[in-house]
């Protein structure tokens, strides 16, 4: 079972409720009986977003995943985003109800058009790195 690290963010609607709902959904795909770690919530300025984007709430979640395919996990996280109301937007990094990014998937390195592992911008984004370091001492 790979250990997976994800970053969650929300800057529309009830941000805290959006994050909580995403965490509840991630619990459903996590391996039962294994650690499920959740970082604190961080209120952050939008980075690389359209002008006048609202502030984000961000966190990180670390769990063991029962599957072995990171692309399957991507499919599941995108389904969670859709279930929670995220709609496609033509602008990159447009405001959103929920965003779930896969940061790490065990020790797998992947360069796929839809998913890069480890996430290539972990160390460039304090809103990802700070919560992740709170729950992962190996980062």
KOLSE-886513 format. One record per atom (N, C-alpha, C, O): y, z, x; atom name. Coordinates in steps of 0.05 Angstrom, whole numbers, plus 5000, padded with zeros to 4 digits. Layout:
BEGIN
<rec py="Y" pz="Z" px="X" a="CA"/>
...
This chain:
BEGIN
<rec py="4976" pz="5000" px="5017" a="N"/>
<rec py="5000" pz="5000" px="5000" a="CA"/>
<rec py="5025" pz="5000" px="5018" a="C"/>
<rec py="5030" pz="5019" px="5033" a="O"/>
<rec py="5041" pz="4979" px="5016" a="N"/>
<rec py="5065" pz="4979" px="5031" a="CA"/>
<rec py="5086" pz="4998" px="5020" a="C"/>
<rec py="5088" pz="5003" px="4996" a="O"/>
<rec py="5102" pz="5009" px="5039" a="N"/>
<rec py="5124" pz="5026" px="5031" a="CA"/>
<rec py="5148" pz="5007" px="5028" a="C"/>
<rec py="5154" pz="4991" px="5046" a="O"/>
<rec py="5161" pz="5009" px="5006" a="N"/>
<rec py="5183" pz="4990" px="4999" a="CA"/>
<rec py="5209" pz="5005" px="4997" a="C"/>
<rec py="5210" pz="5027" px="4985" a="O"/>
<rec py="5230" pz="4993" px="5007" a="N"/>
<rec py="5257" pz="5005" px="5004" a="CA"/>
<rec py="5274" pz="4985" px="4988" a="C"/>
<rec py="5274" pz="4961" px="4994" a="O"/>
<rec py="5288" pz="4995" px="4968" a="N"/>
<rec py="5305" pz="4978" px="4952" a="CA"/>
<rec py="5333" pz="4990" px="4951" a="C"/>
<rec py="5337" pz="5014" px="4954" a="O"/>
<rec py="5352" pz="4972" px="4946" a="N"/>
<rec py="5380" pz="4981" px="4942" a="CA"/>
<rec py="5387" pz="4974" px="4913" a="C"/>
<rec py="5380" pz="4952" px="4904" a="O"/>
<rec py="5400" pz="4992" px="4899" a="N"/>
<rec py="5408" pz="4988" px="4872" a="CA"/>
<rec py="5439" pz="4990" px="4870" a="C"/>
<rec py="5451" pz="5007" px="4883" a="O"/>
<rec py="5450" pz="4973" px="4854" a="N"/>
<rec py="5479" pz="4975" px="4849" a="CA"/>
<rec py="5487" pz="4966" px="4821" a="C"/>
<rec py="5473" pz="4951" px="4809" a="O"/>
<rec py="5509" pz="4977" px="4811" a="N"/>
<rec py="5519" pz="4971" px="4785" a="CA"/>
<rec py="5549" pz="4974" px="4785" a="C"/>
<rec py="5560" pz="4993" px="4796" a="O"/>
<rec py="5563" pz="4954" px="4774" a="N"/>
<rec py="5592" pz="4957" px="4771" a="CA"/>
<rec py="5603" pz="4947" px="4744" a="C"/>
<rec py="5626" pz="4941" px="4741" a="O"/>
<rec py="5585" pz="4947" px="4724" a="N"/>
<rec py="5593" pz="4941" px="4697" a="CA"/>
<rec py="5580" pz="4961" px="4678" a="C"/>
<rec py="5559" pz="4971" px="4683" a="O"/>
<rec py="5594" pz="4967" px="4656" a="N"/>
<rec py="5583" pz="4985" px="4636" a="CA"/>
<rec py="5580" pz="5013" px="4646" a="C"/>
<rec py="5596" pz="5022" px="4663" a="O"/>
<rec py="5561" pz="5027" px="4635" a="N"/>
<rec py="5555" pz="5055" px="4644" a="CA"/>
<rec py="5539" pz="5053" px="4669" a="C"/>
<rec py="5514" pz="5051" px="4668" a="O"/>
<rec py="5552" pz="5053" px="4692" a="N"/>
<rec py="5539" pz="5048" px="4718" a="CA"/>
<rec py="5517" pz="5068" px="4723" a="C"/>
<rec py="5495" pz="5060" px="4732" a="O"/>
<rec py="5521" pz="5093" px="4717" a="N"/>
<rec py="5501" pz="5114" px="4722" a="CA"/>
<rec py="5476" pz="5109" px="4704" a="C"/>
<rec py="5453" pz="5112" px="4714" a="O"/>
<rec py="5480" pz="5102" px="4679" a="N"/>
<rec py="5458" pz="5097" px="4661" a="CA"/>
<rec py="5443" pz="5072" px="4670" a="C"/>
<rec py="5418" pz="5070" px="4668" a="O"/>
<rec py="5457" pz="5052" px="4680" a="N"/>
<rec py="5444" pz="5027" px="4689" a="CA"/>
<rec py="5426" pz="5033" px="4713" a="C"/>
<rec py="5404" pz="5023" px="4714" a="O"/>
<rec py="5436" pz="5049" px="4732" a="N"/>
<rec py="5420" pz="5057" px="4755" a="CA"/>
<rec py="5396" pz="5073" px="4747" a="C"/>
<rec py="5374" pz="5069" px="4756" a="O"/>
<rec py="5400" pz="5092" px="4729" a="N"/>
<rec py="5378" pz="5109" px="4719" a="CA"/>
<rec py="5357" pz="5092" px="4706" a="C"/>
<rec py="5333" pz="5097" px="4710" a="O"/>
<rec py="5365" pz="5073" px="4690" a="N"/>
<rec py="5345" pz="5056" px="4676" a="CA"/>
<rec py="5330" pz="5039" px="4696" a="C"/>
<rec py="5305" pz="5036" px="4693" a="O"/>
<rec py="5343" pz="5029" px="4717" a="N"/>
<rec py="5329" pz="5014" px="4737" a="CA"/>
<rec py="5310" pz="5031" px="4753" a="C"/>
<rec py="5288" pz="5022" px="4759" a="O"/>
<rec py="5317" pz="5056" px="4759" a="N"/>
<rec py="5299" pz="5074" px="4773" a="CA"/>
<rec py="5274" pz="5079" px="4756" a="C"/>
<rec py="5252" pz="5079" px="4766" a="O"/>
<rec py="5278" pz="5083" px="4730" a="N"/>
<rec py="5255" pz="5088" px="4712" a="CA"/>
<rec py="5237" pz="5064" px="4712" a="C"/>
<rec py="5212" pz="5067" px="4711" a="O"/>
<rec py="5248" pz="5040" px="4712" a="N"/>
<rec py="5231" pz="5016" px="4713" a="CA"/>
<rec py="5217" pz="5013" px="4740" a="C"/>
<rec py="5193" pz="5005" px="4740" a="O"/>
<rec py="5230" pz="5020" px="4762" a="N"/>
<rec py="5217" pz="5018" px="4788" a="CA"/>
<rec py="5193" pz="5038" px="4789" a="C"/>
<rec py="5173" pz="5033" px="4801" a="O"/>
<rec py="5197" pz="5061" px="4776" a="N"/>
<rec py="5175" pz="5081" px="4776" a="CA"/>
<rec py="5149" pz="5069" px="4763" a="C"/>
<rec py="5127" pz="5076" px="4771" a="O"/>
<rec py="5153" pz="5051" px="4744" a="N"/>
<rec py="5131" pz="5038" px="4730" a="CA"/>
<rec py="5115" pz="5020" px="4748" a="C"/>
<rec py="5091" pz="5015" px="4743" a="O"/>
<rec py="5127" pz="5009" px="4769" a="N"/>
<rec py="5112" pz="4991" px="4787" a="CA"/>
<rec py="5105" pz="5005" px="4814" a="C"/>
<rec py="5092" pz="4993" px="4831" a="O"/>
<rec py="5114" pz="5030" px="4817" a="N"/>
<rec py="5107" pz="5045" px="4841" a="CA"/>
<rec py="5078" pz="5055" px="4839" a="C"/>
<rec py="5068" pz="5059" px="4817" a="O"/>
<rec py="5066" pz="5060" px="4862" a="N"/>
<rec py="5039" pz="5071" px="4863" a="CA"/>
<rec py="5040" pz="5100" px="4853" a="C"/>
<rec py="5057" pz="5116" px="4862" a="O"/>
<rec py="5023" pz="5107" px="4835" a="N"/>
<rec py="5021" pz="5134" px="4823" a="CA"/>
<rec py="5012" pz="5153" px="4844" a="C"/>
<rec py="4993" pz="5147" px="4860" a="O"/>
<rec py="5024" pz="5177" px="4845" a="N"/>
<rec py="5015" pz="5198" px="4863" a="CA"/>
<rec py="5027" pz="5196" px="4891" a="C"/>
<rec py="5021" pz="5213" px="4908" a="O"/>
<rec py="5043" pz="5176" px="4896" a="N"/>
<rec py="5055" pz="5172" px="4923" a="CA"/>
<rec py="5085" pz="5180" px="4921" a="C"/>
<rec py="5096" pz="5181" px="4899" a="O"/>
<rec py="5097" pz="5187" px="4943" a="N"/>
<rec py="5126" pz="5195" px="4943" a="CA"/>
<rec py="5143" pz="5172" px="4931" a="C"/>
<rec py="5139" pz="5149" px="4935" a="O"/>
<rec py="5163" pz="5181" px="4915" a="N"/>
<rec py="5182" pz="5163" px="4903" a="CA"/>
<rec py="5209" pz="5176" px="4909" a="C"/>
<rec py="5217" pz="5195" px="4896" a="O"/>
<rec py="5223" pz="5165" px="4929" a="N"/>
<rec py="5248" pz="5178" px="4939" a="CA"/>
<rec py="5273" pz="5164" px="4929" a="C"/>
<rec py="5274" pz="5139" px="4929" a="O"/>
<rec py="5292" pz="5179" px="4920" a="N"/>
<rec py="5317" pz="5169" px="4909" a="CA"/>
<rec py="5341" pz="5181" px="4924" a="C"/>
<rec py="5343" pz="5206" px="4926" a="O"/>
<rec py="5358" pz="5164" px="4934" a="N"/>
<rec py="5382" pz="5174" px="4948" a="CA"/>
<rec py="5403" pz="5183" px="4928" a="C"/>
<rec py="5400" pz="5178" px="4904" a="O"/>
<rec py="5423" pz="5196" px="4937" a="N"/>
<rec py="5446" pz="5203" px="4921" a="CA"/>
<rec py="5460" pz="5178" px="4911" a="C"/>
<rec py="5456" pz="5156" px="4921" a="O"/>
<rec py="5477" pz="5181" px="4891" a="N"/>
<rec py="5494" pz="5159" px="4882" a="CA"/>
<rec py="5520" pz="5158" px="4899" a="C"/>
<rec py="5531" pz="5179" px="4905" a="O"/>
<rec py="5527" pz="5134" px="4906" a="N"/>
<rec py="5551" pz="5130" px="4922" a="CA"/>
<rec py="5570" pz="5112" px="4906" a="C"/>
<rec py="5563" pz="5090" px="4897" a="O"/>
<rec py="5595" pz="5121" px="4902" a="N"/>
<rec py="5615" pz="5105" px="4889" a="CA"/>
<rec py="5630" pz="5089" px="4911" a="C"/>
<rec py="5642" pz="5101" px="4929" a="O"/>
<rec py="5628" pz="5062" px="4910" a="N"/>
<rec py="5638" pz="5046" px="4932" a="CA"/>
<rec py="5656" pz="5023" px="4923" a="C"/>
<rec py="5655" pz="5014" px="4900" a="O"/>
<rec py="5672" pz="5015" px="4942" a="N"/>
<rec py="5689" pz="4991" px="4938" a="CA"/>
<rec py="5671" pz="4966" px="4938" a="C"/>
<rec py="5652" pz="4965" px="4953" a="O"/>
<rec py="5678" pz="4946" px="4921" a="N"/>
<rec py="5663" pz="4921" px="4922" a="CA"/>
<rec py="5667" pz="4907" px="4949" a="C"/>
<rec py="5689" pz="4907" px="4960" a="O"/>
<rec py="5646" pz="4895" px="4959" a="N"/>
<rec py="5647" pz="4881" px="4985" a="CA"/>
<rec py="5637" pz="4853" px="4980" a="C"/>
<rec py="5616" pz="4848" px="4969" a="O"/>
<rec py="5653" pz="4833" px="4990" a="N"/>
<rec py="5646" pz="4805" px="4987" a="CA"/>
<rec py="5643" pz="4797" px="4957" a="C"/>
<rec py="5627" pz="4780" px="4951" a="O"/>
<rec py="5659" pz="4809" px="4940" a="N"/>
<rec py="5658" pz="4803" px="4911" a="CA"/>
<rec py="5684" pz="4789" px="4903" a="C"/>
<rec py="5704" pz="4789" px="4918" a="O"/>
<rec py="5684" pz="4777" px="4879" a="N"/>
<rec py="5709" pz="4764" px="4870" a="CA"/>
<rec py="5732" pz="4785" px="4868" a="C"/>
<rec py="5727" pz="4809" px="4865" a="O"/>
<rec py="5757" pz="4775" px="4869" a="N"/>
<rec py="5780" pz="4794" px="4867" a="CA"/>
<rec py="5779" pz="4809" px="4841" a="C"/>
<rec py="5769" pz="4799" px="4820" a="O"/>
<rec py="5789" pz="4834" px="4841" a="N"/>
<rec py="5790" pz="4851" px="4818" a="CA"/>
<rec py="5763" pz="4860" px="4808" a="C"/>
<rec py="5761" pz="4869" px="4785" a="O"/>
<rec py="5742" pz="4858" px="4824" a="N"/>
<rec py="5716" pz="4868" px="4816" a="CA"/>
<rec py="5717" pz="4898" px="4814" a="C"/>
<rec py="5729" pz="4911" px="4831" a="O"/>
<rec py="5704" pz="4910" px="4794" a="N"/>
<rec py="5704" pz="4940" px="4792" a="CA"/>
<rec py="5687" pz="4953" px="4814" a="C"/>
<rec py="5671" pz="4939" px="4827" a="O"/>
<rec py="5691" pz="4978" px="4818" a="N"/>
<rec py="5676" pz="4994" px="4838" a="CA"/>
<rec py="5647" pz="4995" px="4830" a="C"/>
<rec py="5640" pz="4992" px="4807" a="O"/>
<rec py="5631" pz="4999" px="4850" a="N"/>
<rec py="5602" pz="5000" px="4847" a="CA"/>
<rec py="5592" pz="5029" px="4848" a="C"/>
<rec py="5605" pz="5046" px="4860" a="O"/>
<rec py="5570" pz="5034" px="4835" a="N"/>
<rec py="5553" pz="5057" px="4841" a="CA"/>
<rec py="5529" pz="5045" px="4855" a="C"/>
<rec py="5517" pz="5026" px="4846" a="O"/>
<rec py="5521" pz="5057" px="4877" a="N"/>
<rec py="5499" pz="5048" px="4893" a="CA"/>
<rec py="5480" pz="5071" px="4900" a="C"/>
<rec py="5488" pz="5094" px="4901" a="O"/>
<rec py="5455" pz="5064" px="4904" a="N"/>
<rec py="5435" pz="5082" px="4913" a="CA"/>
<rec py="5413" pz="5066" px="4926" a="C"/>
<rec py="5413" pz="5042" px="4927" a="O"/>
<rec py="5393" pz="5081" px="4937" a="N"/>
<rec py="5369" pz="5068" px="4948" a="CA"/>
<rec py="5345" pz="5083" px="4938" a="C"/>
<rec py="5346" pz="5107" px="4932" a="O"/>
<rec py="5323" pz="5068" px="4935" a="N"/>
<rec py="5298" pz="5080" px="4925" a="CA"/>
<rec py="5276" pz="5070" px="4944" a="C"/>
<rec py="5275" pz="5047" px="4951" a="O"/>
<rec py="5259" pz="5089" px="4951" a="N"/>
<rec py="5237" pz="5083" px="4970" a="CA"/>
<rec py="5211" pz="5091" px="4956" a="C"/>
<rec py="5209" pz="5114" px="4947" a="O"/>
<rec py="5191" pz="5074" px="4955" a="N"/>
<rec py="5166" pz="5080" px="4942" a="CA"/>
<rec py="5144" pz="5063" px="4954" a="C"/>
<rec py="5148" pz="5044" px="4968" a="O"/>
<rec py="5119" pz="5071" px="4947" a="N"/>
<rec py="5096" pz="5056" px="4955" a="CA"/>
<rec py="5090" pz="5037" px="4932" a="C"/>
<rec py="5090" pz="5044" px="4908" a="O"/>
<rec py="5084" pz="5012" px="4939" a="N"/>
<rec py="5079" pz="4991" px="4920" a="CA"/>
<rec py="5050" pz="4983" px="4921" a="C"/>
<rec py="5038" pz="4979" px="4942" a="O"/>
<rec py="5038" pz="4982" px="4897" a="N"/>
<rec py="5009" pz="4976" px="4896" a="CA"/>
<rec py="5001" pz="4947" px="4902" a="C"/>
<rec py="4978" pz="4942" px="4908" a="O"/>
<rec py="5021" pz="4929" px="4901" a="N"/>
<rec py="5015" pz="4901" px="4907" a="CA"/>
<rec py="5018" pz="4896" px="4937" a="C"/>
<rec py="5027" pz="4913" px="4952" a="O"/>
<rec py="5011" pz="4872" px="4944" a="N"/>
<rec py="5013" pz="4864" px="4973" a="CA"/>
<rec py="5031" pz="4840" px="4976" a="C"/>
<rec py="5035" pz="4831" px="4999" a="O"/>
<rec py="5043" pz="4830" px="4955" a="N"/>
<rec py="5059" pz="4805" px="4956" a="CA"/>
<rec py="5088" pz="4812" px="4951" a="C"/>
<rec py="5095" pz="4819" px="4929" a="O"/>
<rec py="5105" pz="4809" px="4971" a="N"/>
<rec py="5134" pz="4815" px="4967" a="CA"/>
<rec py="5147" pz="4796" px="4947" a="C"/>
<rec py="5166" pz="4804" px="4934" a="O"/>
<rec py="5137" pz="4771" px="4944" a="N"/>
<rec py="5149" pz="4753" px="4925" a="CA"/>
<rec py="5142" pz="4762" px="4896" a="C"/>
<rec py="5157" pz="4757" px="4878" a="O"/>
<rec py="5119" pz="4774" px="4893" a="N"/>
<rec py="5112" pz="4785" px="4867" a="CA"/>
<rec py="5130" pz="4809" px="4860" a="C"/>
<rec py="5139" pz="4812" px="4837" a="O"/>
<rec py="5136" pz="4825" px="4880" a="N"/>
<rec py="5155" pz="4847" px="4876" a="CA"/>
<rec py="5182" pz="4836" px="4869" a="C"/>
<rec py="5196" pz="4847" px="4851" a="O"/>
<rec py="5191" pz="4815" px="4882" a="N"/>
<rec py="5217" pz="4803" px="4875" a="CA"/>
<rec py="5217" pz="4793" px="4846" a="C"/>
<rec py="5236" pz="4798" px="4832" a="O"/>
<rec py="5195" pz="4781" px="4838" a="N"/>
<rec py="5193" pz="4773" px="4810" a="CA"/>
<rec py="5195" pz="4797" px="4791" a="C"/>
<rec py="5209" pz="4795" px="4770" a="O"/>
<rec py="5183" pz="4819" px="4798" a="N"/>
<rec py="5184" pz="4843" px="4781" a="CA"/>
<rec py="5212" pz="4855" px="4781" a="C"/>
<rec py="5222" pz="4863" px="4760" a="O"/>
<rec py="5226" pz="4856" px="4804" a="N"/>
<rec py="5253" pz="4867" px="4804" a="CA"/>
<rec py="5272" pz="4850" px="4789" a="C"/>
<rec py="5290" pz="4859" px="4776" a="O"/>
<rec py="5269" pz="4823" px="4791" a="N"/>
<rec py="5286" pz="4805" px="4776" a="CA"/>
<rec py="5281" pz="4808" px="4746" a="C"/>
<rec py="5299" pz="4806" px="4730" a="O"/>
<rec py="5256" pz="4813" px="4738" a="N"/>
<rec py="5250" pz="4818" px="4710" a="CA"/>
<rec py="5263" pz="4844" px="4700" a="C"/>
<rec py="5272" pz="4845" px="4677" a="O"/>
<rec py="5263" pz="4864" px="4717" a="N"/>
<rec py="5277" pz="4889" px="4710" a="CA"/>
<rec py="5306" pz="4884" px="4706" a="C"/>
<rec py="5318" pz="4893" px="4686" a="O"/>
<rec py="5319" pz="4869" px="4724" a="N"/>
<rec py="5347" pz="4863" px="4721" a="CA"/>
<rec py="5353" pz="4849" px="4695" a="C"/>
<rec py="5372" pz="4856" px="4680" a="O"/>
<rec py="5336" pz="4830" px="4688" a="N"/>
<rec py="5340" pz="4815" px="4663" a="CA"/>
<rec py="5336" pz="4833" px="4639" a="C"/>
<rec py="5351" pz="4832" px="4620" a="O"/>
<rec py="5315" pz="4850" px="4640" a="N"/>
<rec py="5309" pz="4868" px="4618" a="CA"/>
<rec py="5333" pz="4887" px="4613" a="C"/>
<rec py="5339" pz="4894" px="4590" a="O"/>
<rec py="5346" pz="4895" px="4635" a="N"/>
<rec py="5369" pz="4914" px="4632" a="CA"/>
<rec py="5395" pz="4900" px="4626" a="C"/>
<rec py="5416" pz="4913" px="4625" a="O"/>
<rec py="5394" pz="4873" px="4622" a="N"/>
<rec py="5418" pz="4859" px="4613" a="CA"/>
<rec py="5433" pz="4842" px="4633" a="C"/>
<rec py="5454" pz="4832" px="4627" a="O"/>
<rec py="5423" pz="4840" px="4658" a="N"/>
<rec py="5437" pz="4823" px="4677" a="CA"/>
<rec py="5434" pz="4794" px="4669" a="C"/>
<rec py="5412" pz="4785" px="4663" a="O"/>
<rec py="5456" pz="4780" px="4669" a="N"/>
<rec py="5456" pz="4752" px="4662" a="CA"/>
<rec py="5465" pz="4736" px="4687" a="C"/>
<rec py="5480" pz="4745" px="4703" a="O"/>
<rec py="5454" pz="4712" px="4689" a="N"/>
<rec py="5462" pz="4694" px="4712" a="CA"/>
<rec py="5492" pz="4689" px="4711" a="C"/>
<rec py="5504" pz="4688" px="4690" a="O"/>
<rec py="5504" pz="4687" px="4735" a="N"/>
<rec py="5533" pz="4682" px="4737" a="CA"/>
<rec py="5538" pz="4661" px="4759" a="C"/>
<rec py="5525" pz="4663" px="4780" a="O"/>
<rec py="5555" pz="4642" px="4754" a="N"/>
<rec py="5559" pz="4621" px="4774" a="CA"/>
<rec py="5573" pz="4631" px="4800" a="C"/>
<rec py="5570" pz="4619" px="4821" a="O"/>
<rec py="5588" pz="4653" px="4797" a="N"/>
<rec py="5602" pz="4664" px="4821" a="CA"/>
<rec py="5584" pz="4682" px="4837" a="C"/>
<rec py="5570" pz="4699" px="4825" a="O"/>
<rec py="5583" pz="4679" px="4863" a="N"/>
<rec py="5567" pz="4696" px="4880" a="CA"/>
<rec py="5579" pz="4724" px="4880" a="C"/>
<rec py="5603" pz="4727" px="4881" a="O"/>
<rec py="5562" pz="4744" px="4878" a="N"/>
<rec py="5569" pz="4772" px="4878" a="CA"/>
<rec py="5588" pz="4780" px="4855" a="C"/>
<rec py="5605" pz="4798" px="4858" a="O"/>
<rec py="5586" pz="4765" px="4833" a="N"/>
<rec py="5602" pz="4772" px="4809" a="CA"/>
<rec py="5594" pz="4800" px="4799" a="C"/>
<rec py="5572" pz="4808" px="4804" a="O"/>
<rec py="5612" pz="4813" px="4784" a="N"/>
<rec py="5605" pz="4839" px="4773" a="CA"/>
<rec py="5579" pz="4837" px="4757" a="C"/>
<rec py="5573" pz="4816" px="4745" a="O"/>
<rec py="5563" pz="4859" px="4757" a="N"/>
<rec py="5537" pz="4858" px="4745" a="CA"/>
<rec py="5529" pz="4886" px="4735" a="C"/>
<rec py="5537" pz="4906" px="4746" a="O"/>
<rec py="5513" pz="4886" px="4714" a="N"/>
<rec py="5503" pz="4911" px="4703" a="CA"/>
<rec py="5484" pz="4924" px="4722" a="C"/>
<rec py="5485" pz="4949" px="4726" a="O"/>
<rec py="5467" pz="4909" px="4735" a="N"/>
<rec py="5448" pz="4920" px="4754" a="CA"/>
<rec py="5441" pz="4899" px="4775" a="C"/>
<rec py="5439" pz="4875" px="4770" a="O"/>
<rec py="5437" pz="4909" px="4799" a="N"/>
<rec py="5428" pz="4892" px="4821" a="CA"/>
<rec py="5406" pz="4908" px="4836" a="C"/>
<rec py="5411" pz="4931" px="4843" a="O"/>
<rec py="5383" pz="4895" px="4841" a="N"/>
<rec py="5362" pz="4908" px="4856" a="CA"/>
<rec py="5355" pz="4889" px="4879" a="C"/>
<rec py="5346" pz="4867" px="4875" a="O"/>
<rec py="5359" pz="4899" px="4903" a="N"/>
<rec py="5353" pz="4883" px="4927" a="CA"/>
<rec py="5329" pz="4897" px="4942" a="C"/>
<rec py="5329" pz="4921" px="4945" a="O"/>
<rec py="5310" pz="4880" px="4950" a="N"/>
<rec py="5288" pz="4890" px="4966" a="CA"/>
<rec py="5298" pz="4890" px="4995" a="C"/>
<rec py="5305" pz="4869" px="5005" a="O"/>
<rec py="5298" pz="4913" px="5008" a="N"/>
<rec py="5307" pz="4915" px="5035" a="CA"/>
<rec py="5284" pz="4914" px="5055" a="C"/>
<rec py="5286" pz="4900" px="5075" a="O"/>
<rec py="5263" pz="4928" px="5050" a="N"/>
<rec py="5240" pz="4930" px="5067" a="CA"/>
<rec py="5214" pz="4929" px="5051" a="C"/>
<rec py="5213" pz="4939" px="5029" a="O"/>
<rec py="5194" pz="4916" px="5062" a="N"/>
<rec py="5168" pz="4915" px="5049" a="CA"/>
<rec py="5147" pz="4920" px="5070" a="C"/>
<rec py="5137" pz="4902" px="5083" a="O"/>
<rec py="5141" pz="4946" px="5074" a="N"/>
<rec py="5123" pz="4953" px="5096" a="CA"/>
<rec py="5135" pz="4943" px="5122" a="C"/>
<rec py="5159" pz="4945" px="5127" a="O"/>
<rec py="5118" pz="4931" px="5139" a="N"/>
<rec py="5128" pz="4920" px="5164" a="CA"/>
<rec py="5128" pz="4890" px="5163" a="C"/>
<rec py="5128" pz="4876" px="5184" a="O"/>
<rec py="5128" pz="4879" px="5139" a="N"/>
<rec py="5128" pz="4850" px="5136" a="CA"/>
<rec py="5155" pz="4838" px="5143" a="C"/>
<rec py="5176" pz="4848" px="5135" a="O"/>
<rec py="5154" pz="4816" px="5158" a="N"/>
<rec py="5177" pz="4799" px="5163" a="CA"/>
<rec py="5173" pz="4773" px="5147" a="C"/>
<rec py="5152" pz="4761" px="5149" a="O"/>
<rec py="5193" pz="4766" px="5132" a="N"/>
<rec py="5191" pz="4742" px="5115" a="CA"/>
<rec py="5217" pz="4727" px="5115" a="C"/>
<rec py="5238" pz="4738" px="5113" a="O"/>
<rec py="5215" pz="4701" px="5118" a="N"/>
<rec py="5238" pz="4683" px="5117" a="CA"/>
<rec py="5232" pz="4662" px="5096" a="C"/>
<rec py="5222" pz="4640" px="5102" a="O"/>
<rec py="5237" pz="4668" px="5071" a="N"/>
<rec py="5231" pz="4651" px="5048" a="CA"/>
<rec py="5258" pz="4644" px="5035" a="C"/>
<rec py="5276" pz="4661" px="5036" a="O"/>
<rec py="5260" pz="4621" px="5022" a="N"/>
<rec py="5286" pz="4615" px="5010" a="CA"/>
<rec py="5296" pz="4635" px="4989" a="C"/>
<rec py="5320" pz="4638" px="4985" a="O"/>
<rec py="5277" pz="4650" px="4977" a="N"/>
<rec py="5285" pz="4669" px="4956" a="CA"/>
<rec py="5286" pz="4698" px="4966" a="C"/>
<rec py="5297" pz="4715" px="4953" a="O"/>
<rec py="5274" pz="4703" px="4990" a="N"/>
<rec py="5273" pz="4731" px="4999" a="CA"/>
<rec py="5270" pz="4731" px="5030" a="C"/>
<rec py="5252" pz="4718" px="5041" a="O"/>
<rec py="5287" pz="4747" px="5042" a="N"/>
<rec py="5285" pz="4751" px="5071" a="CA"/>
<rec py="5280" pz="4781" px="5076" a="C"/>
<rec py="5293" pz="4798" px="5064" a="O"/>
<rec py="5260" pz="4786" px="5092" a="N"/>
<rec py="5252" pz="4814" px="5099" a="CA"/>
<rec py="5249" pz="4817" px="5129" a="C"/>
<rec py="5239" pz="4799" px="5142" a="O"/>
<rec py="5259" pz="4839" px="5139" a="N"/>
<rec py="5277" pz="4858" px="5126" a="CA"/>
<rec py="5303" pz="4844" px="5116" a="C"/>
<rec py="5310" pz="4823" px="5126" a="O"/>
<rec py="5316" pz="4857" px="5097" a="N"/>
<rec py="5340" pz="4845" px="5086" a="CA"/>
<rec py="5360" pz="4841" px="5110" a="C"/>
<rec py="5365" pz="4859" px="5125" a="O"/>
<rec py="5371" pz="4817" px="5113" a="N"/>
<rec py="5387" pz="4810" px="5136" a="CA"/>
<rec py="5413" pz="4825" px="5139" a="C"/>
<rec py="5425" pz="4825" px="5160" a="O"/>
<rec py="5423" pz="4837" px="5117" a="N"/>
<rec py="5450" pz="4849" px="5118" a="CA"/>
<rec py="5449" pz="4880" px="5115" a="C"/>
<rec py="5470" pz="4891" px="5108" a="O"/>
<rec py="5427" pz="4892" px="5119" a="N"/>
<rec py="5425" pz="4921" px="5116" a="CA"/>
<rec py="5447" pz="4935" px="5133" a="C"/>
<rec py="5461" pz="4953" px="5123" a="O"/>
<rec py="5449" pz="4928" px="5158" a="N"/>
<rec py="5466" pz="4942" px="5177" a="CA"/>
<rec py="5496" pz="4934" px="5174" a="C"/>
<rec py="5513" pz="4946" px="5187" a="O"/>
<rec py="5501" pz="4914" px="5158" a="N"/>
<rec py="5529" pz="4905" px="5153" a="CA"/>
<rec py="5541" pz="4918" px="5129" a="C"/>
<rec py="5565" pz="4915" px="5123" a="O"/>
<rec py="5525" pz="4932" px="5113" a="N"/>
<rec py="5534" pz="4942" px="5087" a="CA"/>
<rec py="5531" pz="4972" px="5085" a="C"/>
<rec py="5509" pz="4982" px="5080" a="O"/>
<rec py="5552" pz="4987" px="5090" a="N"/>
<rec py="5550" pz="5016" px="5088" a="CA"/>
<rec py="5540" pz="5025" px="5060" a="C"/>
<rec py="5527" pz="5046" px="5059" a="O"/>
<rec py="5546" pz="5010" px="5039" a="N"/>
<rec py="5537" pz="5018" px="5012" a="CA"/>
<rec py="5506" pz="5016" px="5010" a="C"/>
<rec py="5495" pz="5027" px="4991" a="O"/>
<rec py="5494" pz="5002" px="5028" a="N"/>
<rec py="5464" pz="5000" px="5029" a="CA"/>
<rec py="5454" pz="5020" px="5050" a="C"/>
<rec py="5435" pz="5035" px="5045" a="O"/>
<rec py="5466" pz="5019" px="5073" a="N"/>
<rec py="5456" pz="5034" px="5096" a="CA"/>
<rec py="5458" pz="5065" px="5092" a="C"/>
<rec py="5439" pz="5079" px="5099" a="O"/>
<rec py="5480" pz="5074" px="5081" a="N"/>
<rec py="5483" pz="5103" px="5078" a="CA"/>
<rec py="5463" pz="5115" px="5059" a="C"/>
<rec py="5450" pz="5135" px="5066" a="O"/>
<rec py="5459" pz="5104" px="5035" a="N"/>
<rec py="5438" pz="5116" px="5018" a="CA"/>
<rec py="5410" pz="5112" px="5030" a="C"/>
<rec py="5393" pz="5130" px="5027" a="O"/>
<rec py="5405" pz="5090" px="5043" a="N"/>
<rec py="5379" pz="5085" px="5054" a="CA"/>
<rec py="5372" pz="5105" px="5076" a="C"/>
<rec py="5350" pz="5116" px="5078" a="O"/>
<rec py="5391" pz="5111" px="5093" a="N"/>
<rec py="5387" pz="5131" px="5114" a="CA"/>
<rec py="5383" pz="5159" px="5103" a="C"/>
<rec py="5370" pz="5176" px="5116" a="O"/>
<rec py="5393" pz="5164" px="5080" a="N"/>
<rec py="5389" pz="5190" px="5067" a="CA"/>
<rec py="5359" pz="5195" px="5061" a="C"/>
<rec py="5350" pz="5218" px="5062" a="O"/>
<rec py="5345" pz="5174" px="5055" a="N"/>
<rec py="5316" pz="5177" px="5047" a="CA"/>
<rec py="5296" pz="5165" px="5067" a="C"/>
<rec py="5272" pz="5170" px="5064" a="O"/>
<rec py="5306" pz="5151" px="5087" a="N"/>
<rec py="5288" pz="5140" px="5107" a="CA"/>
<rec py="5299" pz="5148" px="5134" a="C"/>
<rec py="5320" pz="5139" px="5143" a="O"/>
<rec py="5284" pz="5164" px="5148" a="N"/>
<rec py="5293" pz="5174" px="5175" a="CA"/>
<rec py="5286" pz="5154" px="5197" a="C"/>
<rec py="5293" pz="5159" px="5220" a="O"/>
<rec py="5274" pz="5131" px="5190" a="N"/>
<rec py="5267" pz="5111" px="5210" a="CA"/>
<rec py="5287" pz="5088" px="5210" a="C"/>
<rec py="5282" pz="5068" px="5223" a="O"/>
<rec py="5309" pz="5090" px="5196" a="N"/>
<rec py="5329" pz="5069" px="5195" a="CA"/>
<rec py="5353" pz="5075" px="5213" a="C"/>
<rec py="5372" pz="5060" px="5214" a="O"/>
